Amino acid sequence: MKKNYKKNQQINEKKNAGTLPKETTTKKPPKWFYAVPFLLPVVLIILLEFSLRLFHYGKNVEQWIPYHPDLPGKIVLNTEIAYKYFFTTKGIPSSIFDPFDAVKKTGTFRVFVLGESSAAGFPFEPTGSYSRYIRDRLQLVYPKQNIEVVNVSMAAINSIVIKDMLPEILKQLPDLILLYVGHNEYYGVFGAASQSLFAGNTKMISLMLYMNKFKTVELIRNSMNEISSWFKDKEKDSGGTLMARMAKNNLVPYQSALYKAGINQFENTLTDIIQMIKEQDVPLIMGTLTSNLKDQPPFISLNEPAPQGGEENESADYYFQKAKDALQNENTIEAKKLFIKAKELDALRFRAPEEMNDIIKKLSSKNNIPLVDFETAFSNLSKDNIVGNNLLVDHLHPTLHGYQIFGKLFYEAMEKNNFLPNASPQNITDTAQDSLVIKNFPFSRLDSTISFYRLTSLKGDFPFVRDGNKKKLLDLVRLKDYNDSLAYKVVAENFYWELAHKKLATAYKNQKNYYGFISEYSALIGQFPYTLELYELLIQTLLEAQKYSEAYAFLEKYYRLQPDAFCTKWLGTINLYNDKPDLALKYFNESLSFNPMDAQLLWNLSGVYVKKHDYRNALVFINKCLKVEKNFPGAAQLKMQLERAQ
C-alpha cells in the first residue's frame, strides 16, 4: 500500500509539475491597452470640439462673412473678428464694413487698406477715412472699371494682428496694399506694454492665436474669465480710474527694456509682413507716421537724471516748455527739435517714437517699397514746419482735411509707381480730380456732429484727463436740435449709424429741406454703395419734388450698378426734357427691353420721335401706348395729331 501510495504521489507530482508553469504564467495585455489612458482624453476633447462646433458655441471668428442676403456673392470682414484678439474686452473694435466680391471678377481693381484707428478714419469713420477718398477718386477716373477699396483697419490693433490677418487677405488677390501702422505697438492688443499675458513674446502669441481656432480653448477661456469675474471689484472694474491704473502700471520710459522690446517687436513683425506680401508679388505702399508735436503736451512726464553739468532733472514736460519758449522767440528749428524730444520722453507711448519711422524708412528702402512720407508732408503744410491741431484732432488722428491729404498722397504714389487699373482713364487733370472728390465727399452734418462727440468723449477720459475721473459726454456737450440728439445716441448709446441718418433724412424731407435730405442719403450711399433701395428712395423723393438735375447724378450711379426699367426710363425722361433726344432714345430702348408694357415709357418714346420729326415711329409707339392703356392721358389727342401730320 505504501509503495502504491508513493507511486501515485510521484505520478501526481509529475503531472502537477507539467501543468504548473501554465498556471503561474500571466499573459501580457496588448499594446493598445496601455494607450487607452492617453487616447481617451484625446477622444473626449475631439468629441467636445466637434459638439461645440456642431452647436455653434461661442463667437464666429472666421475672417470673412456674407455681406447681405440681398447681395449674394459679396463678403465683408467679420464684425466679430476682433474677438479672436480681444478676449475680455466688452466693446470690441470693428472695421468700416467694406464689401467686395467673394470671387474676384475679371477687370476688378482691388485695394486693401491695412492699419489701426488712423487708417480706419477715427473719429470720422466710416465715411471720412482716406480709403473713401481713394475709392471715390478711382471711380471718378475709371468709371467703367469695377473698383473695390477694402479697408480692414480697426482701432486698438497693431502690426501683430495685421500679420495674423494677412494670409486671408492675400488669398483675396489684392492688386495693391496700402499700409499705415505703428502707433499702437505698445498698448494695442498684444503690444509690448499691453495687458496681454504674453506681451512681447511673439512665439507664445503666435501659438495662442493658433489655439484660438479651437472652440474647446474658447470654452476653457470663457470659463476662467467667468470664474475670475466673481472675485473682481466691479466698482473698480469700470470707469476711467481703471484705465488710469492700467496705463500707469505700463509706463514705457525712453530707452528702457520695455521701450526696446516694442521697437524690436515692430521691426520683426513689419519685416514678416513685407516678406509675406512680397512672396505673393502684391504691390505695397507704406507710410511714415505723423503725430501732434506742437499742441499735445506729454501725457505722463517722468523726471530723468539731467545731463552732466545740468542743474535740474530732464523730463518730457521740461522739454515741451522749452520748445514753446523757443517758438515764442521764433527759433522754429530748435523748437521742433525740443517738441520731438518731449514726445520721445513721454512715458505713455500713445504716439510712436521716431525710431519706428526710421524702421519704416529702412525697410522700405531695403525692399524697394514705395514710401509716402506723411510726417514730412504734414510738417510742410504746418506753420513753422511743426504739426499741431491744424491737421490733427488729437495726439495722432488727422482732421477730415488731413485724411483727404492722406488719400491724395497715397493716390499720387499709386500714380507715380503705376499701381493703377489697367484701363484708359478719364481725361481729368489731377487738380480737378482732387477738387471733385473733396467737393462730393459724402460727409454730412450728422457725421460731423458724431465725430465731434466721439472726440469729446475721448478727451473726457484718461489720458487726456490726468486725474482719471472720466467725464460724461452729456456734461461736455449741449444738444441743440434733432441732429445733435441723434449724434449723441450714436456715440453714447450705440444707436445704429445707418438708422440715425435715415431718421434725420426723413425729418429733412418733411421740412422740404432737400439739400439736407440729399446730404444724409449721400452718406448712406457712400457707406452702402451696393444697396439699390437707398438710391430708389432718394431718387423717388427728388423726382416727386421735381429736383430732376439732382436726381440725375444718382440715377447715373444706379445705372452703373444695375441697369433696370426704373433708372433707364428716368434717365431717358430727364434727357428728353433737357432736349437731348438721342441720349433719351438710348435709355428708353434699354428700358423697353426690361418692360415693353409700360404705357408711360411708350408715351415718352413717341415724344422722342416727335422731337426727331419721325412721325411714323411716333405714331407706332403712341398706338402701343393706347393698346396697353386705352385711356392714357393725352395719348388719343396725340395720335390724331400724328395721323394728320402723316
TIMIBA-913732 format. One line per 8 residues: their letters; for each residue z, x, y of C-alpha. Coordinates in nm, 3 decimals, m for minus. Layout:
N
a = Z,X,Y; ...
//
This chain:
646
mkknykkn = 0.000,0.000,0.000; 0.088,0.277,0.237; m0.238,0.453,0.160; m0.436,0.137,0.222; m0.248,0.070,0.545; m0.311,0.421,0.674; m0.673,0.399,0.572; m0.719,0.067,0.753
qqinekkn = m0.539,0.206,1.054; m0.771,0.506,1.065; m1.072,0.281,1.034; m0.948,0.062,1.322; m0.874,0.366,1.533; m1.228,0.491,1.476; m1.367,0.152,1.569; m1.149,0.136,1.873
agtlpket = m1.237,0.491,1.962; m1.602,0.398,1.956; m1.557,0.100,2.183; m1.301,0.243,2.421; m1.547,0.403,2.666; m1.727,0.074,2.709; m1.404,m0.099,2.806; m1.284,0.167,3.055
ttkkppkw = m1.622,0.245,3.233; m1.676,0.034,3.559; m2.032,m0.047,3.675; m2.120,0.068,4.034; m2.229,m0.213,4.274; m2.587,m0.198,4.412; m2.657,m0.017,4.741; m2.722,m0.339,4.929
fyavpfll = m2.359,m0.438,4.859; m2.240,m0.159,5.091; m2.494,m0.257,5.360; m2.370,m0.616,5.385; m2.071,m0.543,5.617; m2.312,m0.373,5.859; m2.604,m0.612,5.823; m2.404,m0.931,5.853
pvvliill = m2.308,m0.882,6.222; m2.668,m0.785,6.298; m2.797,m1.101,6.131; m2.540,m1.310,6.317; m2.640,m1.154,6.651; m3.008,m1.218,6.576; m2.930,m1.580,6.488; m2.722,m1.616,6.804
efslrlfh = m3.002,m1.466,7.016; m3.256,m1.698,6.854; m3.033,m2.002,6.912; m2.968,m1.913,7.278; m3.342,m1.876,7.338; m3.417,m2.197,7.149; m3.182,m2.396,7.373; m3.290,m2.209,7.692
ygknveqw = m2.944,m2.070,7.763; m2.883,m1.905,8.099; m3.135,m1.803,8.362; m3.506,m1.760,8.315; m3.577,m1.409,8.446; m3.942,m1.387,8.349; m4.126,m1.226,8.637; m4.396,m1.492,8.683
ipyhpdlp = m4.375,m1.869,8.655; m4.629,m2.151,8.708; m4.670,m2.228,9.078; m4.706,m2.608,9.080; m4.806,m2.878,8.828; m5.085,m2.994,9.062; m5.227,m2.641,9.075; m5.261,m2.524,8.714
gkivlnte = m5.370,m2.166,8.671; m5.168,m2.031,8.963; m4.846,m1.833,8.923; m4.578,m1.704,9.158; m4.281,m1.468,9.147; m3.995,m1.640,8.966; m3.737,m1.776,9.212; m3.465,m1.674,8.961
iaykyfft = m3.589,m1.318,8.902; m3.305,m1.179,9.117; m3.053,m1.296,8.853; m3.182,m1.005,8.646; m3.027,m0.770,8.903; m2.752,m0.969,9.078; m2.504,m1.065,8.807; m2.221,m1.217,9.009
tkgipssi = m2.379,m1.300,9.347; m2.395,m1.671,9.420; m2.667,m1.673,9.686; m2.940,m1.462,9.529; m3.240,m1.350,9.735; m3.594,m1.466,9.665; m3.945,m1.380,9.778; m4.155,m1.577,10.028
fdpfdavk = m4.331,m1.754,9.739; m4.692,m1.634,9.748; m4.902,m1.784,9.464; m5.205,m1.623,9.301; m5.438,m1.687,9.007; m5.293,m1.611,8.664; m5.641,m1.494,8.562; m5.798,m1.293,8.840
ktgtfrvf = m6.129,m1.444,8.946; m6.442,m1.237,8.996; m6.471,m1.126,9.357; m6.099,m1.170,9.433; m5.936,m0.912,9.659; m5.568,m0.893,9.562; m5.299,m0.708,9.759; m4.933,m0.675,9.657
vlgessaa = m4.670,m0.611,9.925; m4.351,m0.443,9.798; m4.027,m0.380,9.980; m3.693,m0.516,10.097; m3.592,m0.765,10.367; m3.806,m0.594,10.633; m4.113,m0.631,10.412; m4.016,m0.995,10.342
gfpfeptg = m4.004,m1.063,10.716; m3.634,m1.129,10.792; m3.537,m1.326,10.997; m3.885,m1.477,11.046; m3.969,m1.542,10.681; m4.165,m1.698,10.526; m4.437,m1.736,10.790; m4.357,m1.436,11.013
sysryird = m4.392,m1.147,10.769; m4.653,m0.877,10.823; m4.814,m0.971,10.492; m4.922,m1.301,10.654; m5.092,m1.108,10.935; m5.282,m0.904,10.676; m5.378,m1.215,10.477; m5.498,m1.404,10.784
rlqlvypk = m5.698,m1.108,10.913; m5.866,m1.053,10.575; m5.956,m1.422,10.558; m6.094,m1.409,10.913; m6.312,m1.105,10.846; m6.415,m1.202,10.491; m6.430,m1.586,10.497; m6.633,m1.612,10.176
qnievvnv = m6.402,m1.382,9.979; m6.110,m1.505,9.769; m5.816,m1.327,9.935; m5.472,m1.302,9.771; m5.193,m1.120,9.956; m4.884,m1.149,9.736; m4.554,m1.050,9.897; m4.285,m0.999,9.630
smaainsi = m4.033,m0.832,9.865; m3.671,m0.950,9.863; m3.356,m0.885,10.063; m3.085,m0.655,9.923; m3.309,m0.485,9.666; m3.428,m0.124,9.674; m3.661,0.122,9.502; m3.485,0.079,9.165
vikdmlpe = m3.568,m0.292,9.149; m3.924,m0.229,9.270; m3.971,0.026,8.992; m3.844,m0.225,8.736; m4.079,m0.498,8.861; m4.379,m0.267,8.894; m4.516,m0.277,8.534; m4.566,m0.655,8.553
ilkqlpdl = m4.719,m0.621,8.899; m4.969,m0.364,8.775; m5.069,m0.599,8.492; m5.195,m0.842,8.761; m5.476,m0.599,8.855; m5.399,m0.540,9.223; m5.673,m0.392,9.441; m5.413,m0.242,9.673
illyvghn = m5.036,m0.199,9.701; m4.850,m0.172,10.034; m4.502,m0.017,10.013; m4.226,m0.014,10.276; m3.891,0.077,10.120; m3.584,0.294,10.180; m3.324,0.121,10.398; m3.127,m0.027,10.105
eyygvfga = m3.088,0.282,9.888; m2.711,0.295,9.939; m2.590,m0.066,9.949; m2.876,m0.253,9.785; m2.827,m0.361,9.424; m2.775,m0.051,9.203; m2.766,0.163,9.517; m2.565,0.486,9.520
asqslfag = m2.282,0.322,9.720; m2.315,m0.029,9.579; m2.060,m0.224,9.376; m2.268,m0.177,9.061; m2.073,m0.039,8.764; m2.339,0.225,8.705; m2.425,0.301,9.069; m2.609,0.631,9.088
ntkmislm = m2.657,0.662,8.710; m3.027,0.584,8.672; m3.028,0.623,8.293; m2.750,0.369,8.247; m2.915,0.136,8.497; m3.242,0.155,8.301; m3.056,0.080,7.978; m2.873,m0.211,8.140
lymnkfkt = m3.198,m0.358,8.276; m3.350,m0.332,7.929; m3.046,m0.504,7.770; m3.070,m0.784,8.026; m3.372,m0.914,7.836; m3.138,m1.046,7.568; m2.961,m1.380,7.603; m2.668,m1.253,7.396
velirnsm = m2.597,m0.991,7.662; m2.615,m1.262,7.929; m2.368,m1.476,7.731; m2.122,m1.188,7.699; m2.155,m1.101,8.069; m2.110,m1.462,8.179; m1.802,m1.498,7.959; m1.648,m1.182,8.104
neisswfk = m1.723,m1.297,8.458; m1.564,m1.634,8.388; m1.250,m1.475,8.246; m1.222,m1.227,8.533; m1.257,m1.512,8.785; m0.932,m1.660,8.654; m0.743,m1.358,8.789; m0.920,m1.325,9.124
dkekdsgg = m0.763,m1.421,9.453; m1.006,m1.693,9.561; m0.895,m1.673,9.923; m0.980,m1.303,9.936; m1.298,m1.361,9.742; m1.467,m1.549,10.023; m1.546,m1.483,10.385; m1.611,m1.177,10.590
tlmarmak = m1.285,m0.998,10.503; m1.409,m0.919,10.153; m1.736,m0.782,10.292; m1.540,m0.559,10.528; m1.319,m0.427,10.245; m1.618,m0.366,10.018; m1.804,m0.173,10.285; m1.502,0.033,10.389
nnlvpyqs = m1.446,0.129,10.028; m1.803,0.254,10.012; m1.849,0.464,10.322; m2.103,0.743,10.295; m2.011,1.041,10.516; m2.301,1.259,10.624; m2.396,1.524,10.363; m2.122,1.405,10.127
alykagin = m2.177,1.396,9.748; m2.246,1.021,9.771; m2.491,1.078,10.055; m2.682,1.334,9.848; m2.675,1.106,9.543; m2.856,0.838,9.744; m3.115,1.087,9.866; m3.179,1.218,9.514
qfentltd = m3.197,0.870,9.366; m3.453,0.762,9.627; m3.673,1.069,9.577; m3.669,1.044,9.198; m3.735,0.669,9.194; m4.010,0.687,9.456; m4.172,0.969,9.257; m4.171,0.747,8.947
iiqmikeq = m4.317,0.452,9.143; m4.602,0.665,9.277; m4.676,0.808,8.933; m4.685,0.461,8.773; m4.930,0.335,9.037; m5.150,0.645,9.013; m5.173,0.615,8.635; m5.331,0.272,8.683
dvplimgt = m5.564,0.408,8.952; m5.449,0.149,9.207; m5.478,0.239,9.578; m5.143,0.270,9.755; m5.043,0.287,10.122; m4.684,0.377,10.218; m4.500,0.353,10.547; m4.226,0.556,10.712
ltsnlkdq = m3.904,0.379,10.807; m3.810,0.280,11.159; m3.469,0.169,11.289; m3.288,0.083,11.610; m3.163,0.400,11.778; m3.102,0.303,12.140; m2.940,m0.042,12.118; m2.749,m0.027,11.787
ppfislne = m2.416,0.155,11.814; m2.289,0.322,11.494; m2.130,0.069,11.260; m1.846,0.298,11.144; m1.770,0.628,11.312; m1.565,0.892,11.132; m1.409,1.194,11.300; m1.576,1.512,11.180
papqggee = m1.450,1.864,11.247; m1.604,1.999,11.566; m1.839,2.297,11.551; m1.676,2.635,11.605; m1.559,2.654,11.963; m1.573,2.278,12.014; m1.290,2.107,12.195; m1.300,1.770,12.022
nesadyyf = m1.394,1.618,11.692; m1.753,1.511,11.637; m1.825,1.152,11.550; m2.111,0.904,11.550; m1.959,0.724,11.850; m1.924,1.055,12.034; m2.294,1.138,11.995; m2.401,0.783,12.077
qkakdalq = m2.215,0.801,12.407; m2.360,1.145,12.480; m2.707,1.002,12.412; m2.652,0.718,12.661; m2.530,0.968,12.919; m2.839,1.183,12.866; m3.060,0.878,12.901; m2.878,0.784,13.221
nentieak = m2.961,1.131,13.351; m3.327,1.080,13.249; m3.307,1.355,12.987; m3.502,1.144,12.737; m3.588,1.418,12.487; m3.224,1.522,12.450; m3.117,1.156,12.443; m3.342,1.081,12.145
klfikake = m3.203,1.380,11.950; m2.849,1.259,12.018; m2.929,0.897,11.920; m3.070,1.025,11.590; m2.758,1.240,11.539; m2.537,0.934,11.600; m2.735,0.735,11.341; m2.711,1.020,11.089
ldalrfra = m2.332,1.035,11.128; m2.289,0.657,11.093; m2.080,0.630,10.775; m2.203,0.278,10.699; m2.559,0.353,10.588; m2.737,0.032,10.674; m3.010,0.247,10.832; m3.197,0.503,10.624
peemndii = m3.123,0.868,10.709; m3.402,1.091,10.838; m3.421,1.273,10.504; m3.571,0.962,10.346; m3.862,0.969,10.588; m3.903,1.339,10.504; m3.925,1.243,10.136; m4.181,0.968,10.206
kklssknn = m4.398,1.211,10.405; m4.365,1.486,10.144; m4.458,1.262,9.850; m4.740,1.105,10.049; m4.891,1.446,10.123; m4.834,1.580,9.773; m5.006,1.281,9.608; m5.280,1.225,9.871
iplvdfet = m5.145,0.879,9.954; m5.236,0.727,10.293; m4.930,0.702,10.517; m4.861,0.469,10.809; m4.612,0.639,11.040; m4.427,0.332,11.168; m4.147,0.550,11.304; m4.384,0.734,11.539
afsnlskd = m4.584,0.422,11.625; m4.274,0.226,11.726; m4.148,0.524,11.928; m4.479,0.546,12.114; m4.456,0.176,12.200; m4.098,0.207,12.329; m3.965,0.308,12.668; m3.856,0.674,12.676
nivgnnll = m4.004,0.707,12.325; m3.679,0.564,12.179; m3.689,0.249,11.963; m3.447,m0.028,12.055; m3.432,m0.404,12.096; m3.785,m0.403,12.235; m3.928,m0.404,11.880; m3.625,m0.463,11.655
vdhlhptl = m3.395,m0.766,11.648; m3.101,m0.584,11.494; m3.044,m0.246,11.330; m3.376,m0.234,11.140; m3.566,m0.566,11.126; m3.869,m0.591,11.359; m3.926,m0.865,11.613; m4.206,m1.111,11.540
hgyqifgk = m4.434,m0.897,11.755; m4.305,m0.592,11.568; m4.406,m0.746,11.235; m4.752,m0.815,11.375; m4.775,m0.449,11.472; m4.678,m0.359,11.115; m4.960,m0.578,10.985; m5.209,m0.433,11.234
lfyeamek = m5.120,m0.073,11.143; m5.138,m0.141,10.769; m5.476,m0.312,10.819; m5.610,m0.018,11.019; m5.502,0.215,10.736; m5.688,m0.010,10.492; m6.000,0.019,10.710; m5.968,0.394,10.752
nnflpnas = m5.936,0.454,10.377; m6.196,0.193,10.278; m5.938,m0.019,10.093; m6.110,m0.346,10.185; m6.308,m0.614,9.997; m6.649,m0.509,9.868; m6.830,m0.768,10.079; m7.005,m0.799,10.413
pqnitdta = m6.754,m0.856,10.693; m6.790,m1.092,10.987; m6.924,m0.924,11.299; m6.599,m0.936,11.497; m6.453,m0.640,11.685; m6.114,m0.503,11.578; m5.962,m0.609,11.909; m6.094,m0.963,11.868
qdslvikn = m5.969,m0.978,11.509; m5.616,m0.883,11.613; m5.623,m1.125,11.906; m5.744,m1.419,11.695; m5.491,m1.361,11.418; m5.199,m1.347,11.663; m5.329,m1.649,11.857; m5.348,m1.858,11.538
fpfsrlds = m5.032,m1.718,11.378; m4.872,m2.022,11.206; m4.524,m1.983,11.355; m4.373,m2.298,11.505; m4.084,m2.370,11.740; m3.875,m2.472,11.440; m3.945,m2.135,11.277; m3.838,m1.962,11.595
tisfyrlt = m3.509,m2.153,11.604; m3.443,m2.092,11.234; m3.499,m1.719,11.292; m3.261,m1.715,11.587; m2.990,m1.891,11.387; m3.035,m1.655,11.091; m2.997,m1.357,11.320; m2.699,m1.511,11.499
slkgdfpf = m2.532,m1.578,11.163; m2.595,m1.219,11.053; m2.446,m1.076,11.371; m2.143,m1.305,11.343; m2.029,m1.122,11.029; m1.946,m0.769,10.917; m2.055,m0.506,11.006; m2.154,m0.640,11.347
vrdgnkkk = m1.807,m0.794,11.379; m1.582,m0.499,11.313; m1.256,m0.686,11.264; m1.402,m0.857,10.955; m1.341,m1.209,11.088; m1.661,m1.395,11.019; m1.768,m1.634,11.293; m1.908,m1.974,11.205
lldlvrlk = m2.264,m2.037,11.317; m2.171,m2.367,11.482; m1.927,m2.179,11.706; m2.204,m1.942,11.818; m2.488,m2.185,11.896; m2.531,m2.518,12.073; m2.750,m2.782,11.908; m2.955,m2.938,12.187
dyndslay = m3.209,m3.154,12.006; m3.355,m3.262,11.671; m3.535,m2.928,11.633; m3.204,m2.741,11.662; m3.027,m2.975,11.420; m3.294,m2.924,11.154; m3.287,m2.546,11.204; m2.908,m2.546,11.165
kvvaenfy = m2.934,m2.742,10.840; m3.187,m2.493,10.701; m2.969,m2.191,10.783; m2.616,m2.325,10.730; m2.666,m2.597,10.469; m2.961,m2.464,10.264; m3.177,m2.758,10.366; m3.535,m2.725,10.244
welahkkl = m3.756,m2.537,10.490; m4.059,m2.747,10.394; m3.876,m3.078,10.439; m3.742,m2.971,10.779; m4.096,m2.904,10.902; m4.220,m3.238,10.771; m3.936,m3.428,10.937; m3.995,m3.261,11.273
atayknqk = m4.372,m3.316,11.243; m4.311,m3.688,11.183; m4.090,m3.702,11.493; m4.364,m3.536,11.699; m4.621,m3.780,11.561; m4.407,m4.077,11.663; m4.381,m3.928,12.012; m4.761,m3.872,12.017
nyygfise = m4.687,m3.502,12.066; m4.988,m3.385,11.869; m4.952,m3.022,11.974; m4.605,m3.013,11.816; m4.733,m3.204,11.513; m5.017,m2.954,11.460; m4.780,m2.659,11.505; m4.542,m2.776,11.233
ysaligqf = m4.818,m2.862,10.987; m4.990,m2.530,11.058; m4.671,m2.356,10.949; m4.661,m2.566,10.632; m5.024,m2.488,10.553; m4.959,m2.120,10.623; m4.686,m2.126,10.361; m4.862,m2.359,10.113
pytlelye = m5.233,m2.287,10.169; m5.346,m2.447,9.841; m5.173,m2.784,9.888; m5.458,m3.021,9.982; m5.217,m3.305,10.057; m5.095,m3.118,10.367; m5.449,m3.087,10.501; m5.518,m3.453,10.431
lliqtlle = m5.206,m3.575,10.613; m5.272,m3.352,10.912; m5.644,m3.433,10.937; m5.595,m3.807,10.890; m5.339,m3.815,11.171; m5.566,m3.622,11.405; m5.867,m3.841,11.323; m5.666,m4.156,11.392
aqkyseay = m5.565,m4.004,11.727; m5.933,m3.916,11.792; m5.846,m3.545,11.808; m6.176,m3.454,11.645; m6.210,m3.095,11.762; m5.854,m3.017,11.645; m5.923,m3.181,11.309; m6.246,m2.988,11.260
aflekyyr = m6.078,m2.647,11.216; m5.856,m2.781,10.938; m6.150,m2.963,10.777; m6.328,m2.628,10.751; m6.023,m2.471,10.579; m6.003,m2.771,10.345; m6.375,m2.736,10.270; m6.340,m2.368,10.178
lqpdafct = m6.062,m2.455,9.936; m6.216,m2.756,9.766; m6.521,m2.943,9.898; m6.490,m3.315,9.826; m6.610,m3.651,9.956; m6.337,m3.671,10.222; m6.381,m3.338,10.400; m6.763,m3.325,10.374
kwlgtinl = m6.801,m3.674,10.518; m6.581,m3.597,10.816; m6.738,m3.257,10.879; m7.073,m3.434,10.887; m6.941,m3.715,11.109; m6.796,m3.481,11.372; m7.115,m3.273,11.377; m7.318,m3.594,11.417
yndkpdla = m7.113,m3.700,11.720; m7.145,m3.344,11.860; m7.525,m3.383,11.840; m7.572,m3.134,11.555; m7.783,m3.348,11.318; m7.898,m3.065,11.089; m7.543,m2.948,11.018; m7.431,m3.310,10.983
lkyfnesl = m7.708,m3.375,10.729; m7.597,m3.074,10.521; m7.241,m3.206,10.491; m7.349,m3.570,10.441; m7.574,m3.476,10.150; m7.283,m3.291,9.988; m7.060,m3.593,10.042; m7.326,m3.817,9.890
sfnpmdaq = m7.313,m3.612,9.570; m6.939,m3.685,9.545; m6.957,m4.057,9.632; m7.300,m4.226,9.662; m7.140,m4.570,9.711; m6.961,m4.502,10.041; m7.104,m4.753,10.294; m6.969,m4.558,10.592
llwnlsgv = m7.138,m4.243,10.467; m7.469,m4.424,10.415; m7.447,m4.568,10.768; m7.386,m4.215,10.904; m7.680,m4.077,10.709; m7.901,m4.342,10.861; m7.771,m4.234,11.202; m7.862,m3.870,11.134
yvkkhdyr = m8.222,m3.966,11.059; m8.234,m4.181,11.371; m8.136,m3.874,11.576; m8.409,m3.678,11.397; m8.660,m3.964,11.468; m8.718,m4.001,11.094; m8.709,m4.383,11.095; m8.843,m4.419,10.742
nalvfink = m8.545,m4.234,10.586; m8.312,m4.404,10.835; m8.429,m4.740,10.700; m8.384,m4.622,10.339; m8.017,m4.539,10.398; m7.936,m4.848,10.605; m8.073,m5.059,10.316; m7.847,m4.866,10.076
clkveknf = m7.557,m4.929,10.312; m7.620,m5.303,10.311; m7.656,m5.302,9.935; m7.309,m5.151,9.899; m7.154,m5.367,10.173; m7.378,m5.650,10.295; m7.162,m5.727,10.600; m7.113,m5.368,10.717
pgaaqlkm = m7.067,m5.388,11.097; m7.392,m5.326,11.287; m7.597,m5.247,10.976; m7.812,m5.563,10.982; m7.894,m5.519,11.350; m7.985,m5.151,11.299; m8.209,m5.250,11.009; m8.400,m5.492,11.231
qleraq = m8.445,m5.225,11.497; m8.569,m4.972,11.241; m8.815,m5.221,11.092; m8.957,m5.288,11.440; m8.974,m4.915,11.507; m9.176,m4.862,11.190
//
